[in-house]
Amino acid sequence: MTNETVTHTILKANGELLEWLDDTVVREIPLTVHYNREEIATLLCSPSQIEELTLGFLFNEGFIQVPEDVYEIRQDPANFMIWVEGRPCVLQKELMSKRYVSACCGKSRASFCFANDALMVKPITSNYRISLQEAYSYAKFLQSYLPLFAKTGGIHSGGIGYQGKVLMTSYDIGRHNVFDKLSGEAFRKRLNLENHVVFFSGRVASEILLKVAKMKAPILIARGAPTDMALAQATALNITVLGFAREQRVNIYTCSERIICNSNEF
């Protein structure tokens, strides 16, 4: 298994006291993705769930739609390269140019400025509902999940839940990668997410909302705050967004009818 952390010697200051010590730092790698022998993108990511990340990225960008579209996956872990052979895709030449994708926000990430997003994203029709207590349970899970965050403070985390159970999780230095990894695992397992909940440790910007829309998940629960553009898109796409989620606190921003409370009178 690839090491996910490294040790770095630092000078730690505590008031006027200075001390040299070894600190644990999360690793970041540049993963170059090829599809049908064409270099598609370089993803800056954590060295975990590499195949899930690749499949999720290709799915969310419109290269693949069903598992049968993927013929073969090969990796070169030493040089951070991965090759996917699959069904030829018209988007590959017409709508997708090679991009250098950073772990942070930026114009290189997917948004409606790319034509394939407008083609792929449709309003959610799911009538799935969850209790407020179930929402709190996912928030509590996010608070206790991942010893790697406790050690480094350098990663985002997320998961997919159903009827109060956590079905899968992911983590990465890049928040977009968290969603691609979840998408990739769901893709592999042929899991339809129309009646599932996605939960996430970070804030909800518009590109994150689009990731959830592409997953076709009706409910997103996040520990962080949403942006106005994300909420406008959530309203248009009929996605329930909950933010500032803590163990017994949450803000319900859009499509509140999917949240069952003791009192349904608002």
Secondary structure, 3 states (H helix, E strand, C coil): CCCCEEEEEEEEEECCEEEEEEEEEECCEEEEEEECCEEEEEEEECCCCHHHHHHHHHHHCCCCCCHHHEEEEEEEHHHCEEEEEECCCHHHHHCCCCEEECCCCCCCCCCCCCHHHHHHCCCCCCCCCEEHHHHHHHHHHHHHCCHHHHHHCCCEEEEEEECCEEEEEEEECCHHHHHHHHHHHHHHCCCCHHHCEEEECCCECHHHHHHHHHHCCCEEEECCCECHHHHHHHHHHCCEEEEEEECCEEEECCCHHHEECCCCCC
